[in-house]
């Protein structure tokens, strides 16, 4: 997962997060510094169960599923009533957006290719988690579906300076005086070579990427930026970036293939989450069905393999215990049948082998006793 920054909100006050509550991979930029090229909303630390429910809440809010997010946050707050991330997200759901931000000022911002509400929230509001209140501030229901060129309102005063030039601490000499397509391409190349793919996209967006070099560089920047997001498990933003890219370059097979891969990863993620929920609920049959569907999409998905092994081990031990109960009641056929199933799943199960042999021996001796003629005098 990625570096993230989260200033936690409670009762309208900004708090510094506890270490266990930290989101992100990059510190908040100080005035004059650049915002990180990648700003996502992945939960990277803290209790595993709480972390999973927090991440589910974030994913739900990014998809506009407020009711699902509330359910996930309620689970978190039952386990950790003071969890500042959960309280922050809940405040964004419950508070009037106009009252959430201090001051009436706002400015218009035109979405650029590669922009997400998460990255905009980090750049202008210093906190990626504020993507949801920013969405509500603009009446956006699904923050994962944004098209370049759309104008949104951002609370606060408009930052001064050229956003592209300001995105680097070491801009090219004379860049402020350059305005043509060629200079933008050169600027974008510097961003790309420095690994600042989102800034490269922004630099090229104003030129329309009219020449071959600019188009090729834009394509590479889209791919690298989405790859960076996907590698850090920010699949929603990665898909949004690639959908924007394909919309602008529908004939780019490489981008379309990359988009399909991210969509596949999101489906795997959805199925895996559903499988774990079924497993926790005790529905092992459903969990196994879902986990097998995950392995069809990704045969090397290790967490799924581990869950399947865990479920199988639980089923094996349950059947062995049931077989022992039947053996104690001398229901030998039922006991032997259960041990047969145990050994089909776990051929090396020593106790199943031992007691199955005893059950067969006892059954044989009982049959002989039944067959022995009775002497009548």
TARA-V856849 format. One record per helix or strand of 2 or more residues. SS is the DSSP state (2 for helix, 1 for strand). FROM is the first residue (numbers start at 0). TO is the last residue. If there is no record, write none. Layout:
BEGIN
SS FROM TO
SS FROM TO
END
This chain:
BEGIN
1 7 9
1 12 14
2 18 20
2 47 61
2 65 78
2 83 93
2 96 99
1 105 109
2 116 124
2 127 136
1 150 154
2 162 165
2 174 176
2 180 192
2 196 204
2 211 230
2 234 247
2 252 279
2 283 296
2 301 327
2 331 344
2 349 370
END
